[in-house]
Amino acid sequence: MSTVHPLIGTEIPAELARVAGRRVLVFKPTIHFRLGPGDRALVSPGDRVVPGMPIAERTPDASLVDVGRLGGNQNDKSDRSDRGPAAADESLVSVWRESRGDPADSRSRARPAMTMKSVPSAPRQERRRPPVPGKWWMGGDERRGKQGKGKPAVRVGGTLLFETDGRWRAAAGERHEVVEAPAAGIVRNARNAVGVTIEVAGAALPGAIAAGEPSRGYLDVPRLTDGELWTSALDVGRSGAVVVAGSRLSGQAISRARAMSIRGLIAGSVGEGELRDLEASELRQKASLAPSAPFGLIALDGHGRRPIATPILALLAALAGREVAIVTDPPLLIFDVAEVPLPELPPDWIRARSGQHAGREGRWLESAGQYRFRGGLYLEGAVVRFVEDTDTTIVPVMDLERFIF
């Protein structure tokens, strides 16, 4: 019994089909941008976005603000009812009134001209709707009891949180940061203080770990030495690029890449210590209030030290020079191309994803059936010939993976 290989349409043995498949490309993926209290979405469901378009606004220094009583609640309704029906309806409907014409003009006395009172604009109508949690709010220093004489008024903005005894609280701040779309797509969901979801119109390479911020740049695939990229190669000449950095990222490489305005790094693995260093560096950057270009990194195989798989490296080499984007939720490397050039890959090409041979690649030969491995474990084995080996090796099937485009 055999199975048709999805890449080249040839049949593969049923034993090989039991090897775990690793999908290299994902088409039209869905990406997410999480928003917190004080953040708002600048797009609506159904909107089409392009790379670089603002989709959200973050408030990094958001704090709890006492907004006070807002229009649209029960207290405000009672106040309008005390002033009479005309005053209660004045803020909701358009009011017509007679204009005083010239007494000498008989036409004006016979038929007074009708003029319309100024109709509130769309933003004012939005403000007059009943307040709800997540609604965007704008205010000034007087809202926080910090109004000073002779000082310019400072405006703050944020999202409403909750109401207590008729008074609203909001998460607001003076400084706001714009979040741009890393790729083209369609907005599927957008809510203030919750998040924005976009369906990307393109293909993506899934990763295991991503950190930093969503970023975008041209793909740079430098020459690797034994699967590694020297830190000195990350110079200012690669500013604005997303660089393929080899098998593993170091803290020194991440710091140097950020200093050289590199937009992102792609590697086979990254350590937890390097991730903590990157997070601390981002916090220091935000505290300094100095603007910086977005920087992201993606590890294709997680924390274990191993080189980038040959089929994936060939795919990246074919896309060198094109615009790509790193997304952190989920970890993806997005390509804005209509057709992705696929590398030629034998149907029996496999890779060890775990075990003592992790990271090595080779050809599947045949199934070894139940085989006794170290520790007296009986597992299903496979006869594999790794690259640069003349002898065959028996490896547990559960330690292998094959690539699916």
C-alpha positions in Angstrom: 0.0 0.0 0.0 1.3 3.4 -0.8 0.4 7.1 -0.5 0.6 10.0 -2.9 3.2 12.6 -1.9 1.6 16.1 -1.8 4.7 17.8 -3.3 5.6 15.9 -6.5 2.6 13.6 -6.8 4.6 10.3 -6.6 3.7 7.4 -4.3 5.5 6.8 -1.0 5.5 3.6 1.1 2.8 3.3 3.7 5.5 2.9 6.4 7.0 6.3 5.4 3.5 7.9 5.6 3.4 7.1 9.3 6.3 9.5 9.9 5.1 12.7 11.4 4.6 15.4 8.7 5.9 18.9 9.1 4.0 21.5 7.0 6.4 24.0 5.6 3.9 26.4 4.1 0.5 27.7 5.4 -1.7 29.7 3.0 -4.0 32.5 4.2 -3.1 32.3 7.9 -4.9 34.2 10.6 -2.8 36.5 12.8 -3.7 38.2 16.0 -2.7 41.5 17.7 -3.6 41.5 21.4 -4.8 44.8 22.9 -4.9 45.7 26.6 -6.8 48.4 28.6 -6.2 51.8 27.1 -5.6 50.4 23.6 -8.0 50.8 20.7 -8.5 49.3 17.2 -8.3 51.7 14.3 -10.0 49.3 11.8 -13.3 47.5 11.6 -14.3 44.0 10.6 -14.3 43.7 6.8 -11.7 46.3 6.2 -8.8 45.6 3.8 -5.4 46.5 5.1 -2.0 46.9 3.3 1.5 46.6 4.8 2.3 49.7 6.9 -1.4 50.7 7.4 -2.2 51.7 11.1 -4.5 49.1 12.6 -4.3 49.8 16.3 -3.1 52.3 18.9 -1.4 51.3 22.1 -1.2 53.3 25.3 2.1 52.1 27.0 1.8 54.3 30.1 -1.9 53.7 30.7 -3.1 54.4 34.2 -6.5 54.4 36.0 -8.3 57.7 35.5 -11.5 58.9 37.1 -13.6 60.0 34.2 -16.6 61.2 36.2 -20.3 61.0 35.0 -20.8 60.5 31.3 -23.9 61.3 29.2 -26.2 58.4 28.3 -26.5 56.8 31.8 -29.6 56.9 34.1 -28.5 60.0 36.0 -28.1 62.0 32.8 -31.5 60.8 31.6 -33.2 62.0 34.8 -31.4 65.4 34.5 -32.8 65.9 31.0 -36.3 64.9 32.2 -36.2 67.6 34.9 -35.4 70.3 32.3 -38.4 69.3 30.3 -39.1 67.3 27.1 -37.6 69.9 24.8 -34.3 69.9 26.7 -34.3 66.1 26.9 -34.7 65.7 23.2 -32.4 68.5 22.2 -29.2 66.3 22.2 -30.9 63.5 20.3 -32.9 64.9 17.4 -32.6 67.8 15.0 -34.7 70.9 16.1 -36.3 73.2 13.6 -37.0 76.8 14.5 -38.4 79.9 12.8 -36.0 82.7 11.8 -36.9 86.3 12.3 -37.4 87.8 8.9 -37.4 91.5 8.0 -40.7 93.1 8.9 -40.7 95.0 5.6 -40.6 91.7 3.7 -44.1 90.5 3.3 -42.9 87.1 2.2 -41.1 86.5 5.4 -44.2 87.5 7.4 -46.4 85.3 5.4 -44.1 82.3 5.4 -41.3 82.3 7.9 -38.1 80.7 6.7 -37.2 77.4 8.3 -33.5 77.0 9.4 -32.1 73.9 10.8 -30.2 74.0 14.1 -26.6 72.9 13.8 -26.6 69.1 13.6 -24.0 67.3 15.7 -21.2 65.8 13.7 -20.4 62.1 13.6 -17.9 62.2 16.5 -20.3 64.2 18.7 -23.0 61.6 18.0 -20.6 58.9 18.9 -19.9 60.6 22.2 -23.5 60.9 23.0 -24.2 57.2 22.8 -24.4 55.4 26.1 -20.9 54.6 27.5 -19.9 51.0 27.5 -16.7 49.2 28.6 -14.1 49.5 25.9 -15.4 52.7 24.4 -12.7 55.2 23.5 -12.6 58.3 25.7 -10.7 61.6 25.5 -10.1 64.0 28.4 -7.8 66.5 29.9 -6.0 67.4 33.1 -9.1 68.7 34.7 -10.5 65.1 34.7 -7.6 64.0 36.9 -7.5 67.0 39.2 -4.2 68.2 37.8 -5.2 71.4 36.1 -2.6 74.1 36.7 -2.5 77.8 36.0 -0.4 79.0 33.1 0.3 75.5 31.9 -0.9 74.1 28.5 -3.7 71.6 28.9 -2.6 68.0 28.4 -5.0 65.6 26.7 -5.2 62.0 27.6 -7.0 59.2 25.9 -7.9 55.6 26.6 -10.7 53.1 27.0 -13.5 53.0 29.5 -13.3 50.2 32.0 -16.3 50.1 34.5 -18.8 52.3 36.3 -19.1 52.7 40.0 -21.9 54.8 41.7 -22.5 56.6 38.4 -18.8 57.5 37.9 -16.7 55.8 35.2 -13.1 54.7 35.3 -10.8 54.5 32.3 -7.4 53.3 31.4 -5.8 56.3 29.7 -2.5 57.9 29.1 -0.8 60.8 27.3 1.4 58.8 24.9 0.2 56.5 22.2 2.0 54.2 19.8 0.6 53.1 16.4 0.7 49.5 15.4 1.0 48.9 11.7 -0.1 45.9 9.6 2.8 43.7 8.7 1.1 42.2 5.7 -1.9 42.7 3.4 -5.2 41.0 4.4 -8.8 41.4 5.6 -9.8 42.3 9.1 -11.9 39.6 10.7 -12.4 41.0 14.2 -11.5 44.2 15.9 -12.4 45.4 19.4 -10.9 48.1 21.7 -8.9 46.7 24.6 -9.3 43.1 23.2 -7.5 42.7 19.9 -7.4 42.7 16.1 -7.6 39.6 13.9 -6.5 39.7 10.3 -6.7 37.0 7.6 -3.5 37.4 5.6 -3.6 37.2 1.8 -0.5 35.2 1.2 1.7 32.3 2.4 3.6 31.8 5.6 6.3 29.6 7.1 5.3 28.4 10.6 7.8 28.7 13.4 8.1 27.3 17.0 8.9 30.5 18.9 8.6 34.2 18.1 9.5 37.2 20.3 9.7 40.9 20.0 7.2 42.9 17.9 5.7 42.3 14.5 8.2 43.6 11.9 8.7 43.8 8.2 11.7 44.0 5.9 13.5 42.5 2.9 14.7 39.0 3.3 18.5 38.7 3.5 20.1 35.2 3.3 23.9 35.7 3.9 26.4 32.9 3.5 26.5 30.6 6.6 29.6 28.9 7.9 28.8 25.4 9.3 25.2 26.6 9.7 26.2 29.6 11.7 26.3 33.4 11.0 29.1 35.4 12.6 27.9 38.3 14.8 30.3 40.6 12.9 28.3 40.1 9.8 25.3 42.0 11.3 26.5 45.4 10.2 24.7 48.6 9.2 24.6 47.4 5.6 21.8 45.1 6.5 19.7 47.9 8.1 16.0 47.3 7.4 16.5 43.6 6.6 15.2 40.4 8.1 18.3 38.3 8.3 18.7 34.5 8.4 21.1 34.0 11.3 21.7 30.3 11.2 21.3 27.5 13.8 21.1 29.5 17.0 20.7 33.1 18.2 22.9 34.6 20.8 22.3 37.6 23.1 25.2 39.5 21.4 23.7 38.9 18.0 20.3 40.2 19.1 21.8 43.3 20.7 24.0 44.1 17.7 21.1 43.5 15.2 18.9 46.0 17.1 21.7 48.6 17.2 22.1 48.3 13.4 18.4 48.8 12.8 17.9 45.3 11.5 14.2 44.4 11.5 14.3 40.8 12.4 16.3 37.6 12.8 15.5 34.0 11.7 17.2 31.0 13.3 16.8 27.4 14.0 16.7 27.8 17.8 16.9 30.4 20.5 17.7 30.1 24.2 15.4 31.2 27.1 18.1 33.5 28.4 18.2 35.3 25.1 14.4 35.8 25.1 14.6 37.3 28.6 17.4 39.6 27.5 15.3 40.8 24.5 12.3 41.4 26.7 14.4 43.5 29.1 15.9 45.4 26.2 12.4 46.3 24.9 11.3 47.5 28.4 14.3 49.8 28.6 13.7 51.1 25.1 10.0 52.0 26.0 11.0 53.6 29.3 13.5 55.9 27.5 10.7 57.2 25.3 13.1 57.0 22.3 11.4 55.8 19.1 12.8 52.7 17.6 12.0 50.5 14.6 10.0 47.3 15.4 12.2 44.2 15.8 11.2 40.6 15.9 12.8 37.2 15.9 11.6 33.7 15.1 13.0 30.3 15.9 11.9 27.5 13.6 12.7 24.6 15.9 12.3 25.9 19.4 15.1 25.9 22.1 17.1 22.9 21.0 20.3 23.7 19.2 20.0 22.5 15.6 20.6 24.0 12.1 17.8 25.1 9.8 16.5 22.3 7.8 17.8 22.1 4.2 14.4 22.3 2.5 13.5 25.4 4.5 16.8 27.0 3.9 16.4 26.4 0.2 13.0 28.0 0.3 14.4 31.1 2.1 17.2 31.3 -0.5 14.6 31.4 -3.3 12.8 34.2 -1.6 15.9 36.3 -0.8 15.4 40.0 -1.6 11.6 40.0 -1.3 9.5 41.6 1.4 8.7 39.4 4.4 7.1 39.9 7.8 7.6 38.3 11.2 4.5 37.8 13.3 4.5 36.7 16.9 0.9 35.4 17.3 1.1 32.8 16.0 4.9 32.5 15.1 4.9 33.0 11.4 7.2 34.3 8.6 4.8 35.8 6.0 5.6 36.1 2.3 3.6 38.6 0.2 4.0 36.7 -3.0 1.4 35.1 -5.3 3.5 32.0 -6.0 6.1 30.6 -3.7 9.0 28.9 -5.5 9.2 25.4 -4.0 12.5 23.6 -3.8 13.0 20.1 -5.3 12.6 17.6 -2.5 12.9 13.8 -2.7 9.8 12.1 -1.3 11.8 9.9 1.0 13.8 12.9 2.5 13.5 12.8 6.4 15.0 14.7 9.3 15.6 13.7 12.9 13.6 16.2 15.1 14.6 14.7 18.5 16.9 12.1 20.0 20.6 11.7 19.7 20.5 12.5 16.0 18.4 15.6 16.3 19.0 18.0 13.4 20.5 15.5 11.0 18.9 14.8 7.6 19.0 11.9 5.2 17.0 9.3 3.2 14.4 6.8 4.3 15.4 3.3 3.2 13.0 0.9 4.8 11.1 0.0 8.0 12.9 -2.0 10.6 9.8 -3.1 12.5 10.0 -3.5 16.3 13.5 -2.8 17.3 15.2 -2.8 20.7 16.9 0.5 21.5 18.9 1.7 24.5 17.3 1.1 27.9 15.5 -2.0 26.7 12.8 0.0 24.9 11.1 -1.7 21.9 10.0 0.9 19.4 9.1 1.0 15.7 12.4 1.6 13.9 13.4 2.9 10.5 16.6 2.3 8.5 18.0 5.7 7.5 21.1 6.8 5.7 22.1 10.3 7.0 23.9 12.7 4.8 27.7 12.2 4.8 27.3 8.7 6.3 28.2 5.6 4.4 26.6 3.2 6.9 22.9 3.0 7.7 21.4 3.9 11.1 18.3 2.6 12.8 16.3 5.4 14.3 12.9 5.4 16.1 10.1 6.5 13.8 8.8 8.8 16.5 12.1 10.8 16.3 11.7 11.5 12.5 9.8 14.0 10.5 9.1 14.6 6.8 8.3 17.8 5.0 5.0 18.7 3.5 4.7 21.7 1.2 
